Amino acid sequence: MIELRSLRKEYAGEVPLEDVNAVINDGDIISVIGPSGVGKSTLLRCINMLERPTSGQIIVNGEDITASGCDLKKVRRKMGMVFQSFNLFGHLSVIENIMLPQIDLLHKSRQDAYDEGMRLLKEVGLTDKAYNYPDEISGGQKQRVAIARTLALDPDVILLDEPTSALDPTMVGEVLAVIRKLARMGKTMMIVTHEMNFARAIANRVFYLDEGGIYEEGTPEEIFEHPKKEKTRRFIRKLKALELEIMDRAFDFPGAQSEIEEFCNRNRISHRMTNHISLVFEEAVWHLLVPEMERPDIKVEIEYSEEKEAVTFTVLYGGEYYDLTQSEDRLSMSVIKSAAGDIVYEKLTEGTRKNKVKMNILP
C-alpha cells in the first residue's frame, strides 16, 4: 500500500503539486488524467523519488521513503517506472537492456538474467528482436522492451508515464495490449495517459488532477459519466465535444479541419465517420453558409457519444431565418446527405444565432 500525505512539489515560480493526499491499495489500477501542466508526470516521479518532494510524505508499506536514510535503491527495485521516452541504452542490444538491471540490482548471473530476459521478451512478443539494437526497432517495440525491462525486477508497483505519447498512432495498440496483460497479473499500477478510452477500460480508479492536487477521484464510470465537479465535467465534455466558431471570412479552414481530425483521433472515431464529419463541415459551413453571410456568425458543435458510437453535428448561425437544407446548391446538399441523416432545421427565438441545423453523422 502507498499513502501520499500532503505531498507538495515546487519549482522556481511554479507549484505543480500543492497538496496531494491519496491511498493506493495493493492491486489498484489507477488512471491519472487531467489537462497538460497539472503535475501528472511530476506526481509519478515523486512517488518513485526521481523527484524529491518539497514537503509531505510518501509511505510505502509502512515506510516513509521521503525520510533521510531511506534506501531508495531498495524502494525502486519494487517500484518500476516506464517512461514515455523509453530510456533504453542505445549501445546495448534489446536482451542486454533487460539483463543489465537484473545483474546490477538483483545480482543475478548473466545466464539467469538472460533466461529471464528471453522469457519476458516472449511475454511482450519480441523474442525475434533480442539481438537488435534500439535504433533498429520501432517506437512501439522500444516501449514493449522498456516494459519488459521494468518487469525483470519483479516490482510490486508499476508507474507508467504516458507510455504511448511518443508513439505513432499505428503503434499505440501494441503497447496498450501489453499493458492490459500486466493488469491481469494483479500488479499495482498508476498510468498517466491521454488515451481516455484506455484509461476508462483498464482502471478501477481514476484520479483527475487539477488545482495542485487530486481534484476529483472515483470509478471510471463516476469520472467519465457522472463527474461531480465543474472542472472535471468541463474536461470530460471537451474530450467528447468539439466547438468551433466562425466569425470571419478569413477563418482558418485548414486549421479547423485539423482540429476535427484530432478530436476524432482522440475519441477513436472511425476513419469513415471522420471523413463524413469533415465533408459535412466543408459543405455546410464553408460552401453554403460563409458565402451567404457578410459577417459570419457561426458556431459548430460536434458531439460524440461513446456509448452509442454516434456523432451529432450541429450548426448555429446568425442572420435572417434561413434553412440551409433548402439550398439550391445541389452538389453540396448531395454530399451532406451522403454523409449525414436525420437533418433537421429549427428556428430559434433567443440569442443572435436564430438558425439551427442538427444532423446525425452516418457511420
Residue frames as qw, qx, qy, qz and C-alpha x, y, z in Angstrom:
[[0.000, 0.887, 0.461, 0.000, 0.00, 0.00, 0.00],
 [0.396, 0.186, 0.001, 0.899, 1.15, 3.54, -0.80],
 [0.149, -0.849, -0.471, 0.187, -0.08, 6.58, 1.09],
 [0.347, 0.419, 0.064, 0.836, 0.52, 10.16, -0.04],
 [0.341, -0.743, -0.471, 0.332, 0.29, 12.73, 2.74],
 [0.034, -0.946, -0.058, 0.317, 0.21, 16.46, 1.97],
 [0.715, 0.027, 0.370, 0.593, 2.60, 15.94, -0.94],
 [0.175, 0.947, 0.038, -0.267, 3.99, 19.18, -2.37],
 [0.701, 0.017, 0.329, 0.632, 6.43, 19.82, -5.19],
 [0.168, 0.956, 0.108, -0.214, 7.52, 23.29, -6.21],
 [0.681, 0.211, 0.172, 0.680, 10.00, 24.70, -8.65],
 [0.189, -0.269, -0.046, 0.943, 11.11, 28.30, -9.12],
 [0.309, 0.192, -0.108, -0.925, 7.88, 30.17, -9.74],
 [0.653, -0.001, -0.544, -0.527, 5.79, 27.03, -10.22],
 [0.381, -0.191, 0.784, -0.452, 3.93, 24.67, -7.88],
 [0.483, 0.036, -0.704, -0.520, 2.54, 21.74, -9.91],
 [0.612, -0.360, -0.704, 0.002, 1.66, 19.76, -6.78],
 [0.158, -0.589, 0.237, -0.756, 0.40, 21.70, -3.80],
 [0.466, -0.251, 0.644, -0.552, -1.41, 19.25, -1.53],
 [0.665, 0.126, -0.631, -0.379, -1.80, 15.67, -2.76],
 [0.440, -0.251, 0.737, -0.447, -3.40, 13.12, -0.46],
 [0.800, 0.174, -0.361, -0.447, -4.28, 9.59, -1.53],
 [0.604, -0.310, 0.726, -0.109, -4.18, 5.93, -0.59],
 [0.601, 0.415, -0.564, -0.385, -3.17, 3.47, -3.31],
 [0.815, -0.252, 0.443, -0.274, -4.17, -0.06, -2.38],
 [0.300, -0.288, 0.863, 0.286, -2.42, -3.25, -3.44],
 [0.360, 0.331, 0.847, 0.209, -3.83, -4.33, -6.80],
 [0.252, 0.798, 0.257, -0.483, -5.24, -0.91, -7.69],
 [0.484, 0.254, 0.463, 0.698, -5.00, 0.16, -11.31],
 [0.021, -0.798, -0.294, 0.526, -5.25, 3.94, -11.30],
 [0.470, 0.547, 0.344, 0.601, -5.51, 6.10, -14.40],
 [0.254, -0.605, -0.162, 0.737, -4.20, 9.62, -13.82],
 [0.348, 0.594, 0.501, 0.525, -5.79, 12.16, -16.17],
 [0.146, -0.834, -0.237, 0.476, -6.09, 15.92, -16.47],
 [0.427, 0.904, -0.018, 0.016, -5.03, 18.90, -18.58],
 [0.731, 0.344, -0.219, 0.547, -1.42, 19.46, -19.57],
 [0.205, 0.536, -0.310, 0.758, 0.78, 21.05, -16.92],
 [0.626, -0.613, -0.015, -0.482, -1.14, 19.99, -13.81],
 [0.245, -0.615, 0.700, -0.268, 1.65, 17.74, -12.49],
 [0.964, 0.017, -0.002, -0.264, 0.62, 14.25, -13.61],
 [0.802, 0.360, -0.380, 0.288, 4.13, 13.16, -14.59],
 [0.025, 0.597, -0.510, 0.619, 5.60, 15.03, -11.62],
 [0.763, -0.368, 0.249, -0.470, 3.36, 13.00, -9.31],
 [0.989, 0.092, -0.112, 0.029, 4.70, 9.71, -10.65],
 [0.566, 0.516, -0.406, 0.499, 8.30, 10.93, -10.47],
 [0.289, -0.586, 0.440, -0.616, 7.79, 11.97, -6.85],
 [0.916, -0.233, 0.121, -0.302, 6.28, 8.60, -5.91],
 [0.938, 0.190, -0.129, 0.259, 9.36, 6.91, -7.37],
 [0.500, -0.771, 0.093, 0.385, 11.59, 9.58, -5.76],
 [0.623, 0.331, 0.274, 0.654, 13.10, 10.55, -9.09],
 [0.009, -0.641, 0.000, -0.767, 11.89, 13.98, -8.00],
 [0.322, -0.212, -0.711, 0.588, 12.23, 14.68, -4.29],
 [0.173, -0.804, -0.518, -0.234, 9.04, 16.27, -2.94],
 [0.077, 0.601, -0.220, 0.765, 9.39, 19.75, -1.44],
 [0.311, -0.242, 0.637, -0.662, 7.35, 18.58, 1.53],
 [0.852, -0.015, -0.043, -0.522, 4.94, 15.86, 2.59],
 [0.440, -0.352, 0.823, -0.066, 5.34, 12.14, 2.96],
 [0.729, 0.237, -0.499, -0.404, 5.18, 9.03, 0.79],
 [0.552, -0.342, 0.698, -0.302, 4.53, 5.92, 2.87],
 [0.672, 0.286, -0.601, -0.325, 5.21, 2.60, 1.11],
 [0.800, -0.176, -0.573, 0.024, 4.17, -0.48, 3.10],
 [0.637, -0.723, -0.228, 0.139, 4.60, 1.48, 6.32],
 [0.638, -0.255, 0.075, 0.723, 7.98, 3.04, 5.45],
 [0.149, 0.938, 0.085, -0.301, 8.39, 6.77, 4.82],
 [0.793, 0.227, 0.245, 0.510, 10.53, 6.81, 1.70],
 [0.203, 0.877, 0.012, 0.436, 10.95, 10.60, 1.90],
 [0.616, -0.777, 0.116, 0.059, 12.81, 10.25, 5.21],
 [0.202, 0.782, -0.589, 0.036, 16.57, 10.75, 5.27],
 [0.306, -0.396, 0.857, -0.122, 18.47, 7.49, 5.32],
 [0.835, 0.266, 0.351, -0.329, 15.86, 5.59, 3.30],
 [0.416, -0.223, 0.757, 0.452, 17.43, 3.06, 0.92],
 [0.529, 0.540, -0.016, -0.654, 15.97, 4.34, -2.35],
 [0.281, 0.356, -0.819, -0.352, 17.64, 1.61, -4.43],
 [0.089, 0.121, 0.965, -0.214, 15.74, -0.96, -2.41],
 [0.402, 0.500, 0.415, -0.645, 12.49, 1.00, -2.85],
 [0.439, 0.560, -0.338, -0.616, 12.94, 1.32, -6.63],
 [0.036, 0.177, -0.966, -0.185, 13.54, -2.41, -7.03],
 [0.133, 0.399, 0.885, -0.198, 9.90, -2.86, -6.04],
 [0.270, 0.780, 0.311, -0.471, 8.59, 0.19, -7.90],
 [0.536, 0.116, 0.548, 0.632, 9.19, 0.05, -11.63],
 [0.186, 0.723, 0.075, -0.662, 8.92, 3.07, -13.92],
 [0.557, 0.364, 0.593, 0.453, 8.07, 3.09, -17.63],
 [0.075, -0.553, 0.032, 0.829, 8.92, 6.39, -19.31],
 [0.599, 0.708, 0.236, -0.290, 7.33, 7.95, -22.38],
 [0.341, 0.815, -0.431, -0.184, 10.77, 8.28, -24.00],
 [0.940, 0.147, -0.308, 0.001, 11.75, 4.58, -23.46],
 [0.315, -0.811, 0.475, -0.135, 15.18, 5.36, -21.89],
 [0.984, 0.036, 0.102, 0.142, 16.88, 2.34, -23.45],
 [0.393, -0.659, 0.452, 0.454, 20.67, 2.18, -23.74],
 [0.650, 0.678, -0.145, -0.311, 21.50, 2.61, -27.41],
 [0.222, 0.625, -0.747, -0.043, 24.84, 0.79, -27.19],
 [0.348, -0.125, 0.899, -0.235, 23.22, -2.35, -25.74],
 [0.260, -0.137, -0.821, -0.489, 21.11, -4.92, -27.57],
 [0.613, -0.414, -0.222, -0.636, 17.48, -5.48, -26.58],
 [0.852, -0.296, -0.428, 0.059, 18.29, -8.50, -24.42],
 [0.529, 0.080, -0.392, 0.749, 21.25, -6.70, -22.82],
 [0.207, -0.429, 0.047, -0.878, 18.97, -3.79, -21.88],
 [0.780, -0.419, -0.206, -0.417, 16.76, -6.27, -19.98],
 [0.843, -0.081, -0.420, 0.326, 19.68, -8.17, -18.46],
 [0.318, 0.458, -0.322, 0.765, 21.54, -5.13, -17.10],
 [0.421, -0.547, 0.212, -0.692, 19.19, -4.12, -14.23],
 [0.940, -0.259, -0.165, -0.148, 18.89, -7.75, -13.14],
 [0.785, 0.159, -0.328, 0.501, 22.67, -8.07, -12.91],
 [0.181, 0.459, -0.275, 0.825, 23.27, -4.68, -11.29],
 [0.445, -0.423, 0.195, -0.765, 20.31, -4.55, -8.87],
 [0.914, -0.223, 0.031, -0.337, 19.33, -8.18, -8.27],
 [0.213, -0.630, 0.745, 0.037, 22.89, -9.53, -8.62],
 [0.927, 0.195, 0.270, -0.170, 21.77, -12.32, -10.91],
 [0.545, -0.236, 0.622, 0.510, 24.21, -14.30, -13.02],
 [0.215, 0.374, -0.430, -0.793, 24.37, -13.42, -16.72],
 [0.151, -0.098, -0.933, -0.310, 22.74, -16.75, -17.60],
 [0.008, -0.527, -0.776, 0.348, 19.83, -16.28, -15.18],
 [0.133, 0.588, 0.081, -0.794, 19.36, -12.68, -16.37],
 [0.172, 0.227, -0.680, -0.676, 19.41, -13.86, -19.98],
 [0.090, -0.276, -0.953, -0.087, 16.86, -16.62, -19.35],
 [0.044, 0.626, 0.581, -0.518, 14.51, -14.22, -17.58],
 [0.109, 0.507, -0.211, -0.829, 15.01, -11.60, -20.29],
 [0.162, 0.046, -0.815, -0.554, 14.08, -14.05, -23.03],
 [0.041, -0.454, -0.876, 0.159, 11.01, -15.17, -21.07],
 [0.075, 0.660, 0.330, -0.671, 9.86, -11.56, -20.77],
 [0.125, 0.361, -0.488, -0.785, 10.54, -10.83, -24.43],
 [0.094, -0.221, -0.927, -0.290, 8.27, -13.75, -25.24],
 [0.002, -0.593, -0.672, 0.445, 5.60, -12.19, -22.99],
 [0.154, 0.718, 0.065, -0.676, 5.73, -8.93, -24.96],
 [0.770, 0.554, 0.317, -0.024, 6.07, -10.67, -28.34],
 [0.265, 0.913, -0.303, -0.064, 9.64, -9.64, -29.16],
 [0.815, -0.341, 0.412, 0.221, 11.87, -12.72, -28.92],
 [0.751, 0.455, 0.272, 0.394, 12.88, -12.19, -32.55],
 [0.186, 0.904, -0.074, 0.377, 14.29, -8.74, -31.65],
 [0.772, -0.598, -0.039, 0.210, 16.51, -9.92, -28.78],
 [0.695, -0.207, 0.204, 0.657, 19.78, -9.17, -30.58],
 [0.285, 0.733, 0.277, 0.551, 18.71, -5.98, -32.32],
 [0.299, -0.127, -0.301, 0.897, 19.74, -2.57, -31.03],
 [0.134, 0.628, 0.529, -0.555, 17.16, 0.09, -30.06],
 [0.207, 0.568, -0.219, -0.766, 17.70, 2.12, -33.22],
 [0.117, 0.118, -0.870, -0.464, 16.80, -0.97, -35.28],
 [0.053, -0.445, -0.892, 0.053, 13.27, -1.39, -33.88],
 [0.106, -0.640, -0.401, -0.647, 10.09, 0.70, -33.96],
 [0.176, -0.430, 0.342, -0.817, 8.85, 3.03, -31.23],
 [0.822, -0.291, -0.052, -0.487, 6.14, 0.60, -30.17],
 [0.897, 0.049, -0.396, 0.190, 8.70, -2.19, -29.93],
 [0.297, 0.400, -0.474, 0.726, 11.03, 0.03, -27.88],
 [0.468, -0.422, 0.244, -0.737, 8.24, 0.69, -25.40],
 [0.943, -0.161, -0.191, -0.221, 7.49, -3.02, -25.12],
 [0.705, 0.224, -0.476, 0.475, 11.18, -3.63, -24.41],
 [0.035, -0.453, 0.384, -0.804, 11.07, -0.90, -21.75],
 [0.759, -0.347, 0.047, -0.549, 8.08, -2.63, -20.13],
 [0.936, 0.016, -0.338, 0.094, 9.91, -5.98, -20.20],
 [0.435, 0.378, -0.477, 0.664, 12.95, -4.34, -18.58],
 [0.381, -0.451, 0.287, -0.754, 10.74, -2.99, -15.79],
 [0.910, -0.204, -0.091, -0.349, 9.14, -6.40, -15.25],
 [0.730, 0.299, -0.547, 0.279, 12.58, -8.00, -14.98],
 [0.069, 0.352, -0.598, 0.717, 12.91, -6.55, -11.48],
 [0.386, -0.422, -0.820, -0.030, 9.56, -8.12, -10.47],
 [0.042, -0.188, 0.284, -0.939, 8.22, -4.85, -9.00],
 [0.044, 0.455, 0.814, -0.358, 5.15, -4.71, -6.77],
 [0.221, 0.813, 0.283, -0.458, 4.16, -1.35, -8.28],
 [0.507, 0.207, 0.472, 0.691, 4.48, -0.18, -11.88],
 [0.086, 0.762, 0.165, -0.620, 4.32, 3.52, -12.77],
 [0.524, 0.341, 0.563, 0.540, 3.71, 4.32, -16.43],
 [0.036, -0.641, -0.071, 0.763, 4.25, 7.89, -17.57],
 [0.550, 0.663, -0.049, -0.506, 2.29, 8.47, -20.79],
 [0.604, -0.240, 0.708, 0.276, 3.64, 5.24, -22.29],
 [0.571, 0.467, 0.609, 0.291, 2.07, 5.89, -25.71],
 [0.109, 0.915, 0.137, -0.365, 2.53, 9.65, -26.13],
 [0.115, -0.666, 0.533, 0.509, 5.78, 9.38, -28.13],
 [0.468, 0.059, 0.847, 0.243, 4.41, 6.75, -30.49],
 [0.250, 0.040, -0.552, -0.795, 3.00, 6.90, -33.97],
 [0.674, -0.031, 0.222, -0.704, -0.79, 6.24, -33.73],
 [0.821, 0.207, -0.459, -0.269, -0.34, 2.95, -35.59],
 [0.492, 0.237, -0.758, 0.356, 1.90, 1.65, -32.78],
 [0.374, -0.390, 0.385, -0.748, -0.28, 2.62, -29.80],
 [0.875, -0.136, -0.139, -0.443, -2.41, -0.52, -29.87],
 [0.798, 0.168, -0.544, 0.198, 0.50, -2.94, -29.48],
 [0.183, 0.296, -0.589, 0.729, 1.72, -1.18, -26.32],
 [0.560, -0.256, 0.199, -0.762, -1.76, -0.92, -24.80],
 [0.893, -0.026, -0.380, -0.238, -2.24, -4.65, -25.37],
 [0.586, 0.178, -0.635, 0.471, 0.89, -5.39, -23.31],
 [0.130, -0.275, 0.444, -0.843, -0.28, -3.08, -20.52],
 [0.774, -0.189, -0.104, -0.595, -3.61, -4.91, -20.45],
 [0.823, 0.040, -0.555, 0.111, -1.67, -8.15, -19.89],
 [0.254, 0.247, -0.583, 0.731, 0.09, -6.51, -16.94],
 [0.479, -0.291, 0.162, -0.812, -3.26, -5.53, -15.46],
 [0.888, -0.128, -0.305, -0.319, -4.35, -9.17, -15.46],
 [0.626, 0.192, -0.633, 0.414, -1.22, -10.07, -13.44],
 [0.562, -0.715, -0.410, 0.067, -2.58, -8.22, -10.40],
 [0.514, 0.032, -0.167, 0.841, 0.22, -5.66, -10.27],
 [0.080, -0.826, -0.327, 0.451, -0.48, -2.30, -8.65],
 [0.473, 0.283, 0.380, 0.743, -0.31, 0.27, -11.43],
 [0.071, 0.795, 0.216, -0.562, -0.56, 4.02, -11.91],
 [0.520, 0.304, 0.539, 0.588, -0.86, 5.16, -15.51],
 [0.097, 0.644, 0.024, -0.758, -0.62, 8.75, -16.68],
 [0.371, 0.216, 0.768, 0.474, -2.34, 8.69, -20.04],
 [0.297, 0.335, -0.057, -0.892, -4.15, 10.80, -22.60],
 [0.317, -0.060, -0.839, -0.438, -5.78, 7.69, -24.08],
 [0.453, -0.179, 0.353, -0.799, -9.15, 8.20, -22.40],
 [0.866, 0.003, -0.280, -0.414, -10.87, 5.08, -23.71],
 [0.677, 0.177, -0.652, 0.291, -7.95, 3.02, -22.44],
 [0.012, -0.286, 0.555, -0.781, -7.89, 4.89, -19.10],
 [0.669, -0.148, 0.129, -0.717, -11.54, 4.08, -18.61],
 [0.883, 0.085, -0.388, -0.249, -11.32, 0.44, -19.68],
 [0.659, 0.227, -0.633, 0.338, -8.28, -0.63, -17.67],
 [0.050, 0.333, -0.535, 0.775, -8.63, 1.21, -14.34],
 [0.376, -0.540, -0.749, 0.077, -10.62, 0.52, -11.21],
 [0.230, -0.803, -0.273, 0.477, -9.94, 4.10, -10.03],
 [0.456, 0.617, 0.196, 0.611, -9.35, 7.39, -11.82],
 [0.352, -0.606, -0.193, 0.687, -7.55, 10.45, -10.44],
 [0.343, 0.800, 0.264, 0.415, -8.36, 13.74, -12.15],
 [0.542, -0.331, -0.162, 0.755, -5.55, 16.20, -11.31],
 [0.140, 0.725, 0.221, 0.637, -6.06, 19.97, -11.17],
 [0.319, -0.851, 0.047, -0.415, -5.54, 22.89, -8.79],
 [0.025, 0.654, -0.668, 0.353, -2.39, 21.33, -7.34],
 [0.387, -0.197, 0.831, -0.348, -3.92, 18.06, -6.20],
 [0.016, 0.243, 0.940, 0.238, -6.37, 15.27, -6.87],
 [0.292, -0.047, -0.038, -0.955, -9.31, 17.47, -7.81],
 [0.813, -0.014, 0.121, -0.569, -11.70, 14.52, -8.12],
 [0.056, 0.286, -0.953, -0.087, -11.38, 10.76, -7.91],
 [0.753, 0.088, 0.343, -0.555, -13.76, 7.89, -8.44],
 [0.693, 0.121, 0.693, 0.157, -14.52, 4.84, -10.51],
 [0.207, -0.006, 0.578, 0.789, -14.21, 5.16, -14.29],
 [0.033, -0.628, -0.716, -0.303, -18.00, 5.35, -14.55],
 [0.256, -0.814, -0.356, 0.381, -18.18, 8.11, -11.93],
 [0.279, -0.536, 0.223, 0.765, -15.47, 10.23, -13.55],
 [0.124, -0.037, 0.658, 0.742, -16.31, 9.69, -17.22],
 [0.140, -0.496, -0.750, -0.416, -20.10, 9.53, -16.99],
 [0.380, -0.819, -0.398, -0.160, -21.10, 11.36, -13.80],
 [0.472, 0.152, -0.328, 0.804, -18.32, 13.76, -12.73],
 [0.300, -0.754, -0.536, 0.232, -19.34, 15.87, -9.75],
 [0.298, -0.668, -0.014, 0.682, -17.02, 18.87, -10.03],
 [0.427, 0.840, 0.078, -0.325, -17.08, 21.61, -12.64],
 [0.072, 0.723, -0.603, -0.328, -13.51, 21.32, -13.96],
 [0.390, -0.084, 0.911, 0.105, -13.85, 17.57, -14.31],
 [0.539, 0.602, 0.555, -0.200, -17.12, 17.97, -16.21],
 [0.302, 0.866, -0.176, -0.358, -15.51, 20.57, -18.44],
 [0.134, -0.535, 0.790, 0.268, -12.50, 18.32, -19.15],
 [0.452, 0.148, 0.879, 0.023, -14.64, 15.26, -19.91],
 [0.494, 0.742, 0.356, -0.281, -17.02, 17.26, -22.08],
 [0.158, 0.798, -0.422, -0.400, -14.07, 18.65, -24.03],
 [0.290, -0.259, 0.894, 0.222, -12.99, 15.10, -24.78],
 [0.348, 0.374, 0.859, 0.040, -16.42, 14.28, -26.18],
 [0.294, 0.868, 0.394, -0.066, -17.40, 17.57, -27.79],
 [0.463, -0.048, 0.230, 0.855, -15.71, 19.98, -30.15],
 [0.164, 0.879, 0.373, -0.247, -16.88, 23.56, -30.63],
 [0.463, 0.066, 0.318, 0.825, -15.75, 25.79, -33.49],
 [0.140, 0.826, 0.332, -0.433, -16.71, 29.40, -34.08],
 [0.472, 0.291, 0.424, 0.716, -16.52, 31.10, -37.47],
 [0.060, -0.832, -0.327, 0.443, -16.68, 34.88, -37.09],
 [0.021, 0.737, -0.344, -0.581, -14.69, 35.99, -40.11],
 [0.825, 0.533, -0.056, -0.182, -14.45, 35.17, -43.81],
 [0.365, 0.676, -0.622, 0.151, -10.70, 34.74, -43.26],
 [0.811, -0.404, 0.331, -0.264, -11.36, 31.87, -40.86],
 [0.016, -0.524, 0.843, 0.121, -8.60, 29.25, -40.78],
 [0.882, 0.102, -0.100, -0.449, -10.46, 26.46, -42.54],
 [0.710, 0.296, -0.626, 0.129, -7.49, 24.00, -42.77],
 [0.021, 0.327, -0.698, 0.637, -6.81, 24.58, -39.07],
 [0.675, -0.097, 0.280, -0.676, -10.43, 23.75, -38.24],
 [0.890, 0.195, -0.343, -0.229, -10.23, 20.55, -40.27],
 [0.446, 0.352, -0.724, 0.390, -7.08, 19.62, -38.31],
 [0.328, -0.244, 0.562, -0.720, -8.97, 20.19, -35.04],
 [0.852, 0.044, -0.007, -0.522, -11.75, 17.92, -36.26],
 [0.781, 0.295, -0.550, 0.035, -9.26, 15.21, -37.19],
 [0.165, 0.347, -0.722, 0.575, -7.51, 15.47, -33.81],
 [0.578, -0.157, 0.362, -0.714, -10.86, 15.28, -31.99],
 [0.906, 0.138, -0.196, -0.349, -11.80, 12.17, -33.94],
 [0.608, 0.352, -0.663, 0.258, -8.43, 10.52, -33.32],
 [0.113, -0.344, 0.639, -0.679, -8.65, 11.26, -29.59],
 [0.675, -0.023, 0.399, -0.620, -12.05, 9.59, -29.39],
 [0.280, -0.120, 0.927, 0.220, -11.11, 6.74, -31.76],
 [0.622, 0.535, 0.246, -0.517, -13.89, 7.67, -34.17],
 [0.777, 0.193, 0.532, 0.275, -13.70, 5.55, -37.30],
 [0.271, -0.217, 0.420, 0.839, -11.92, 6.85, -40.38],
 [0.055, 0.466, 0.724, 0.506, -15.14, 6.67, -42.39],
 [0.211, -0.838, -0.494, 0.093, -17.11, 8.71, -39.84],
 [0.374, -0.574, 0.067, 0.725, -14.22, 11.19, -39.52],
 [0.217, 0.064, 0.569, 0.791, -14.35, 11.70, -43.27],
 [0.076, -0.671, -0.680, -0.285, -18.12, 12.25, -43.10],
 [0.307, -0.794, -0.295, 0.433, -17.72, 14.90, -40.38],
 [0.324, -0.375, 0.294, 0.817, -15.11, 16.73, -42.45],
 [0.125, 0.317, 0.685, 0.643, -17.33, 16.63, -45.55],
 [0.165, -0.788, -0.592, -0.042, -20.35, 17.99, -43.68],
 [0.342, -0.706, -0.090, 0.614, -18.27, 20.78, -42.16],
 [0.285, -0.164, 0.460, 0.825, -16.82, 21.73, -45.52],
 [0.022, 0.421, 0.698, 0.579, -20.09, 21.71, -47.44],
 [0.246, -0.779, -0.577, 0.008, -22.49, 23.09, -44.82],
 [0.360, -0.782, -0.103, 0.499, -20.25, 25.76, -43.35],
 [0.361, -0.398, 0.382, 0.752, -17.63, 26.62, -45.92],
 [0.135, 0.147, 0.688, 0.698, -19.66, 26.32, -49.10],
 [0.136, -0.644, -0.693, -0.294, -23.26, 27.05, -48.03],
 [0.344, -0.827, -0.385, 0.223, -23.14, 29.42, -45.04],
 [0.447, -0.478, 0.081, 0.752, -19.96, 31.53, -45.18],
 [0.227, 0.170, 0.483, 0.829, -20.58, 32.80, -48.75],
 [0.160, -0.693, -0.607, -0.354, -24.12, 33.85, -47.76],
 [0.454, -0.809, -0.294, 0.229, -23.04, 35.95, -44.76],
 [0.280, 0.860, -0.153, 0.398, -21.35, 39.33, -44.95],
 [0.111, -0.595, 0.646, -0.466, -20.12, 38.85, -41.38],
 [0.663, -0.080, -0.740, -0.086, -20.17, 35.17, -40.49],
 [0.410, -0.416, 0.509, -0.632, -21.64, 34.33, -37.09],
 [0.848, 0.055, -0.459, -0.260, -21.48, 30.55, -36.99],
 [0.390, -0.499, 0.712, -0.303, -20.96, 28.01, -34.23],
 [0.746, 0.154, -0.606, -0.230, -20.37, 24.33, -34.92],
 [0.555, -0.442, 0.595, -0.378, -20.86, 21.71, -32.20],
 [0.683, 0.221, -0.676, -0.164, -19.65, 18.15, -32.79],
 [0.577, -0.436, 0.521, -0.453, -20.65, 15.73, -30.03],
 [0.516, 0.235, -0.817, -0.107, -19.57, 12.12, -29.71],
 [0.785, -0.363, 0.234, -0.443, -21.44, 9.50, -27.68],
 [0.047, 0.445, -0.894, 0.012, -19.07, 6.71, -26.74],
 [0.513, 0.068, 0.769, -0.376, -21.93, 4.53, -25.52],
 [0.700, 0.552, 0.346, -0.294, -23.85, 4.77, -28.82],
 [0.525, -0.128, 0.528, 0.656, -20.76, 5.28, -31.01],
 [0.292, 0.765, 0.520, 0.245, -22.68, 8.12, -32.61],
 [0.307, -0.168, 0.013, 0.937, -21.80, 11.68, -33.66],
 [0.179, 0.846, 0.499, -0.053, -24.20, 14.62, -33.88],
 [0.385, 0.078, 0.189, 0.900, -23.26, 17.68, -35.91],
 [0.007, -0.841, -0.507, 0.190, -25.00, 20.95, -35.04],
 [0.346, 0.229, 0.154, 0.897, -24.66, 24.32, -36.76],
 [0.083, -0.817, -0.450, 0.350, -25.96, 27.53, -35.15],
 [0.399, 0.144, 0.273, 0.864, -25.83, 30.65, -37.30],
 [0.042, 0.545, 0.315, -0.776, -26.99, 34.24, -37.31],
 [0.074, 0.046, -0.516, -0.852, -28.66, 36.47, -39.88],
 [0.643, 0.026, -0.056, -0.764, -32.20, 36.21, -41.16],
 [0.776, -0.021, 0.586, -0.233, -34.08, 32.96, -40.85],
 [0.514, 0.569, -0.540, -0.347, -32.52, 30.73, -43.48],
 [0.900, -0.127, 0.399, -0.122, -32.86, 26.97, -43.79],
 [0.015, 0.626, -0.684, -0.375, -29.62, 25.81, -45.35],
 [0.475, 0.042, 0.878, 0.042, -31.14, 22.39, -46.02],
 [0.537, 0.701, 0.441, -0.158, -33.26, 24.08, -48.69],
 [0.138, -0.650, 0.413, 0.623, -30.19, 25.38, -50.51],
 [0.754, 0.600, 0.011, -0.266, -30.29, 25.30, -54.30],
 [0.125, 0.663, -0.733, -0.089, -26.67, 24.11, -54.34],
 [0.949, 0.008, -0.121, -0.293, -27.46, 20.52, -55.33],
 [0.678, 0.372, -0.567, 0.283, -23.86, 19.32, -55.19],
 [0.019, -0.400, 0.624, -0.671, -23.27, 20.48, -51.59],
 [0.708, -0.183, 0.273, -0.625, -26.62, 19.10, -50.42],
 [0.915, 0.175, -0.332, -0.147, -25.93, 15.79, -52.15],
 [0.470, 0.374, -0.660, 0.452, -22.59, 15.49, -50.34],
 [0.306, -0.334, 0.511, -0.730, -24.18, 16.40, -46.99],
 [0.847, -0.060, 0.086, -0.521, -26.97, 13.84, -47.41],
 [0.828, 0.266, -0.492, 0.044, -24.42, 11.15, -48.31],
 [0.391, 0.289, -0.649, 0.586, -22.62, 11.76, -45.01],
 [0.144, -0.009, 0.589, -0.795, -25.46, 12.61, -42.61],
 [0.253, -0.425, -0.806, -0.326, -29.01, 11.54, -41.83],
 [0.303, -0.731, -0.581, 0.189, -31.98, 12.97, -39.90],
 [0.293, 0.118, 0.009, 0.949, -31.17, 16.54, -40.93],
 [0.157, -0.773, -0.612, 0.061, -33.45, 18.93, -39.01],
 [0.189, 0.376, -0.011, 0.907, -33.73, 22.72, -39.29],
 [0.327, -0.684, -0.607, 0.240, -35.09, 24.76, -36.35],
 [0.072, 0.721, 0.039, 0.688, -35.89, 28.46, -35.90],
 [0.488, -0.313, -0.556, 0.595, -34.69, 29.84, -32.56],
 [0.110, -0.887, -0.332, -0.303, -36.27, 32.79, -30.76],
 [0.493, -0.851, 0.091, 0.157, -33.42, 33.63, -28.37],
 [0.627, -0.391, 0.385, 0.552, -29.84, 34.78, -28.96],
 [0.199, 0.682, -0.320, -0.627, -28.19, 36.21, -32.06],
 [0.091, 0.202, -0.898, -0.380, -27.94, 32.84, -33.79],
 [0.621, 0.145, 0.321, -0.700, -31.54, 32.16, -34.72],
 [0.804, 0.330, -0.366, -0.332, -30.93, 29.28, -37.10],
 [0.474, -0.433, 0.756, -0.125, -30.11, 25.73, -36.05],
 [0.812, 0.290, -0.411, -0.296, -29.43, 22.66, -38.15],
 [0.502, -0.451, 0.715, -0.182, -28.78, 19.36, -36.44],
 [0.820, 0.322, -0.382, -0.281, -27.86, 16.07, -38.10],
 [0.823, -0.371, 0.431, 0.015, -26.55, 12.62, -37.26],
 [0.177, 0.650, -0.672, -0.307, -23.32, 11.65, -38.96],
 [0.950, 0.133, -0.136, -0.249, -23.61, 8.34, -40.78],
 [0.673, -0.508, 0.520, 0.133, -21.23, 5.54, -39.66]]
